[in-house]
Amino acid sequence: MVTNVLDYLEASAARWPDKEAYMDQNGSLTFGQLRTAARAVGTAVAGLLDKGSPVAVYMEKSVQSIAAFLGVAEAGCFYIPIDVQMPDQRVRSILDTLEAQVMIVDAKSAPKAAALGFGGTVLDYDAAAATPVDDALLARIRRRVIDSDPLYAIFTSGSTGVPKGVVACHRSVIDYIEQLSDTLGFSQETVFGNQTPLYFDACLKELYPTLKFGATTYLIPRSLFLF
């Protein structure tokens, strides 16, 4: 029985380590590379935070941002994807609500993150992904994670314009993906084209079935939406 979304990743990485999982206009990650990167990021995050802590992911939409999400899950924490195009005031409001102590950034978003005045630790993705994996640490964390633990949170304005967070756990994502997959008949041959921003939970329809089936997802560049 699947109790953690990382079960999907581990199964696909073992079966198809060299198959491309996610692709964007700048590159790709195979399932094997994705698992290695996620475990490295998880080791870095776990060295800074306790299980169950929120981690802001303030990165451009890319295959690396997906690896960051899964790395946060490896650490037993939950990720919050934040739009890098969002006004600074709104980002600060989200960070204040979260009381997050760690924010993962990439090279493009780092200058914007610095301007936010974030008081916690700003973790560079590339540095985190180069962290030596601590298998024993991640195994201890994994044994403590249960399916009702939070996986991610997204923020919506609702009717007031004030950002409000909605939290989803591993079990809710797993149940949704299992039902969706049965209904639509996904398989290893499925190729997804992801248009939805990664800070909307609609992207789950592509991201997690890719892990479950060993499928492939292309992150479609925003510039192509004009056509």
Sequence and secondary structure as in RCSB ss.txt:
>XXXX:A:sequence
MVTNVLDYLEASAARWPDKEAYMDQNGSLTFGQLRTAARAVGTAVAGLLDKGSPVAVYMEKSVQSIAAFLGVAEA
GCFYIPIDVQMPDQRVRSILDTLEAQVMIVDAKSAPKAAALGFGGTVLDYDAAAATPVDDALLARIRRRVIDSDP
LYAIFTSGSTGVPKGVVACHRSVIDYIEQLSDTLGFSQETVFGNQTPLYFDACLKELYPTLKFGATTYLIPRSLF
LF
>XXXX:A:secstr
   STHHHHHHHHHH TTSEEEEETTEEEEHHHHHHHHHHHHHHHHTTS TT EEEEE  SSHHHHHHHHHHHHT
T EEEE  TTS HHHHHHHHHHHT SEEEE TTTHHHHHHTT  SEEEEHHHHHTS   HHHHHHHHHH  TTSE
EEEEEE TTTTS EEEEEEHHHHHHHHHHHHHHHT  TT EEEE S TTSGGGHHHHHHHHHHT EEEE  GGGG
G 
